[in-house]
Amino acid sequence: MKEKLYTIEVMDALKAADECPCCYLERKMEQDTIAFVLGASYMEDDIRAETDQAGFCRHHTKMMYDYGNSLGNAWILKTRMDRVRGLLKDQAQGKITPGSAVSAGKKASFLSQISGGIRHSADSSSGGKGNGEGGWMKASEGTCYVCRRFEEAYGRIIRTFIYLIQKEPEFLEKLKASKGFCLPHFADLLEACQSGFSPEEQKVIPALYQLMEENLERIQEDINWFIDKFDYRNKDADWKTSQDAIPRTMQKLVGGYPADPVFRQK
């Protein structure tokens, strides 16, 4: 199969033989964004203007702390705090009302992502965590700079999977030989297939279900044997492929990498 530039990242993820290629890409983009935010870019006014407005969710704030670069974190926190204090003062003086553009925060739906990207959450006028008197105070959980960058890329990732399944028979065969997906990412792919495929193209969907069934069965066998190994009768038996069954089963069920070490600045 001749690779095109926009398919390379998807092909690399598939070659990684991970439990889920979308998890693989999500982790890479998340780490790349944290490294970008806390790299030289924190001294660039336009980038810090974006991070000041969007803020960061609790999960990615912790990642930033763990990553290191105290000066970078301090600059980002300083200017974010300047903005937050200004907004709080404006609200106290009645200049910000519940439901206003600055106070609202809302994540876009998955379907809106795959149909052409997402709107900046701060531009939404209703919905999500942004409603109410303290709307903008909670909005960073829905407008997080790191989350948003991945969400904007995620639609492209899913569209690339759809394109390759439609146009490249060799890719479909490679996919069938893979370890499948985690359940949340498989749900997104399935939704995209059902909405984006013609009736003829939807004939591939049973093969995707079969891929998932086979790999869920593989994971089930590993977690079962992991438990059985604690029986004294199996103490001398081989672990087979079950030693890391717990984190792999967790990933299959909910996505992510629970056994990953903390991501730190090198």
C-alpha positions in Angstrom: 0.0 0.0 0.0 1.4 3.4 -1.0 1.4 5.6 2.1 0.3 9.2 1.8 1.5 11.8 4.3 -1.8 12.0 6.2 -2.0 8.2 6.6 1.5 7.8 8.0 0.6 8.5 11.7 -2.3 5.9 11.4 0.0 3.3 9.8 2.7 3.9 12.5 0.1 3.4 15.2 -1.1 0.1 13.6 2.5 -1.1 13.2 3.1 -0.5 17.0 0.9 -3.6 17.7 -0.7 -1.8 20.6 -4.0 -2.8 22.2 -5.6 0.2 20.5 -4.0 2.4 17.8 -6.2 5.3 18.7 -4.9 5.1 22.3 -1.4 5.1 20.9 -2.0 8.2 18.9 -3.9 9.9 21.8 -0.9 9.4 24.1 1.6 10.6 21.6 -0.4 13.8 20.8 -1.1 14.5 24.5 2.6 14.1 25.4 3.7 16.2 22.4 1.3 19.0 23.4 2.5 19.0 27.0 6.1 19.2 25.7 5.1 22.0 23.3 3.3 24.0 25.9 6.2 23.8 28.4 8.8 24.2 25.7 10.0 27.5 24.3 6.4 28.2 23.2 5.5 29.4 26.7 7.5 32.6 26.0 5.4 33.3 22.8 2.6 35.7 23.5 0.2 34.2 21.0 0.5 30.7 22.5 0.1 31.9 26.0 -2.9 34.0 25.0 -4.5 30.7 23.8 -3.6 28.8 27.0 -4.8 31.8 29.1 -8.2 31.7 27.5 -8.7 27.9 27.3 -7.0 26.9 30.6 -6.3 23.3 31.4 -8.4 20.5 32.9 -7.3 18.8 36.2 -5.7 15.8 34.4 -3.5 17.9 32.2 -2.6 20.4 34.9 -1.3 17.4 36.8 0.6 16.2 33.7 2.2 19.7 33.4 3.3 19.6 37.0 4.8 16.2 36.7 6.5 17.1 33.4 8.7 19.6 35.1 10.0 23.0 33.8 9.1 25.1 36.8 9.7 28.4 35.0 7.4 27.4 32.1 4.7 26.3 34.5 5.1 29.5 36.5 4.7 31.8 33.5 1.7 29.9 32.3 0.1 30.0 35.7 1.0 33.7 36.2 -0.8 34.9 33.1 -3.7 32.5 33.5 -4.1 33.8 37.1 -4.1 37.4 35.7 -7.0 36.5 33.4 -8.9 34.6 36.1 -8.6 37.5 38.5 -9.8 39.9 35.9 -12.8 37.7 35.0 -13.7 37.3 38.7 -13.6 41.1 39.2 -15.8 41.7 36.1 -18.3 39.1 37.3 -18.5 40.6 40.8 -19.2 44.0 39.1 -21.9 42.5 36.9 -19.9 42.8 33.7 -20.2 39.0 33.1 -23.6 37.3 33.2 -24.4 33.6 33.2 -24.6 32.2 29.7 -22.5 35.0 28.2 -19.8 34.1 25.6 -16.9 34.4 28.1 -18.7 32.3 30.8 -19.8 29.4 28.6 -17.8 26.2 28.0 -18.9 23.2 26.0 -17.2 20.3 24.3 -18.3 19.5 20.8 -19.8 16.2 20.0 -17.8 13.5 18.3 -20.0 13.8 15.2 -19.2 17.5 14.9 -15.4 16.6 15.2 -15.5 14.2 12.3 -17.6 16.5 10.2 -15.1 19.3 10.2 -13.4 20.0 13.5 -14.7 21.6 16.7 -15.5 25.1 17.7 -13.5 26.7 20.4 -15.4 26.0 23.6 -15.2 29.7 24.7 -17.2 30.6 21.6 -20.2 28.4 22.6 -23.1 30.2 24.0 -24.8 27.5 26.0 -24.5 24.1 27.5 -21.9 22.0 29.3 -20.1 23.1 32.4 -20.1 26.7 31.4 -23.7 27.6 32.4 -24.6 29.3 35.7 -23.1 32.0 37.9 -19.7 30.2 38.1 -19.8 29.0 34.5 -16.4 30.4 33.3 -14.8 29.2 36.5 -15.6 25.6 35.6 -15.1 26.0 31.8 -11.5 24.9 31.7 -12.6 21.3 32.3 -14.4 21.6 28.9 -12.1 24.0 27.1 -8.7 22.6 28.1 -6.0 23.5 25.7 -4.5 20.0 25.6 -7.8 18.3 25.3 -8.9 20.6 22.5 -5.8 20.1 20.4 -6.3 16.3 20.6 -10.0 16.6 19.8 -9.2 18.7 16.8 -6.8 16.0 15.6 -9.1 13.1 16.6 -11.6 13.8 13.9 -8.8 13.6 11.3 -7.6 10.3 12.8 -11.1 8.7 12.5 -11.6 10.1 9.0 -8.3 8.6 8.0 -9.3 5.2 9.3 -12.5 5.4 7.4 -10.7 6.5 4.2 -8.2 3.7 4.4 -10.9 1.1 5.1 -12.8 2.3 2.1 -9.9 2.7 -0.3 -7.1 0.4 0.7 -7.9 -3.4 0.9 -4.4 -4.0 2.2 -5.1 -1.7 5.1 -8.2 -3.6 6.0 -6.3 -6.9 6.1 -3.7 -5.3 8.4 -6.4 -4.0 10.6 -8.0 -7.5 10.8 -4.6 -8.9 11.9 -4.2 -6.2 14.6 -5.2 -6.3 18.3 -8.3 -4.2 17.6 -9.3 -1.2 19.7 -10.3 -0.2 23.2 -14.1 -0.1 23.6 -14.5 3.7 23.6 -12.4 4.2 20.5 -14.1 1.3 18.8 -17.5 2.9 19.5 -16.3 6.1 17.8 -15.0 4.2 14.8 -18.2 2.1 14.5 -20.3 5.3 14.7 -18.3 6.9 12.0 -18.6 3.7 9.8 -22.3 3.6 10.2 -22.7 7.3 9.3 -20.0 7.6 6.7 -20.2 4.3 4.7 -22.6 3.5 1.9 -24.8 0.5 2.3 -22.3 -1.5 0.2 -19.3 -0.4 2.3 -21.1 -1.2 5.5 -20.6 -4.8 4.7 -17.2 -4.5 6.4 -18.7 -3.7 9.8 -19.2 -7.4 10.7 -15.5 -8.0 10.2 -14.8 -5.1 12.6 -17.1 -6.7 15.2 -15.3 -10.0 14.7 -11.9 -8.3 15.2 -13.1 -7.0 18.5 -14.7 -10.2 19.6 -11.5 -12.2 18.9 -9.3 -9.7 20.8 -11.7 -9.4 23.8 -11.6 -13.2 24.0 -7.7 -13.0 23.9 -7.7 -10.5 26.8 -10.3 -12.6 28.7 -8.0 -15.6 28.5 -5.1 -13.6 29.8 -6.9 -12.2 32.8 -8.4 -15.6 33.6 -5.0 -17.2 33.5 -3.6 -14.4 35.6 -6.1 -15.3 38.3 -5.5 -19.0 37.9 -1.8 -18.5 38.4 -2.5 -17.6 42.1 -3.8 -21.1 42.6 -1.1 -23.1 44.4 -1.5 -25.9 41.8 -0.3 -23.5 39.1 2.6 -21.9 41.0 5.2 -23.5 38.7 3.2 -23.0 35.5 4.3 -20.4 32.9 2.6 -17.0 33.1 2.2 -17.2 29.3 1.1 -13.7 28.1 -0.8 -12.8 31.3 1.8 -11.0 33.4 0.6 -7.5 32.2 -3.0 -8.7 31.8 -4.4 -6.1 34.3 -3.2 -2.9 32.6 -4.1 -4.3 29.1 -7.6 -5.3 30.3 -8.1 -1.9 31.8 -7.0 -0.3 28.5 -9.3 -2.5 26.5 -12.3 -1.6 28.6 -11.8 2.2 29.1 -8.7 3.2 27.0 -5.5 4.8 28.1 -2.3 3.3 29.7 -2.7 2.8 33.5 0.8 1.3 33.8 2.6 4.2 32.1 5.3 5.9 34.0 4.9 9.7 34.7 5.7 11.7 31.6 8.7 13.9 32.5 10.9 16.4 30.7 14.0 14.8 29.4 
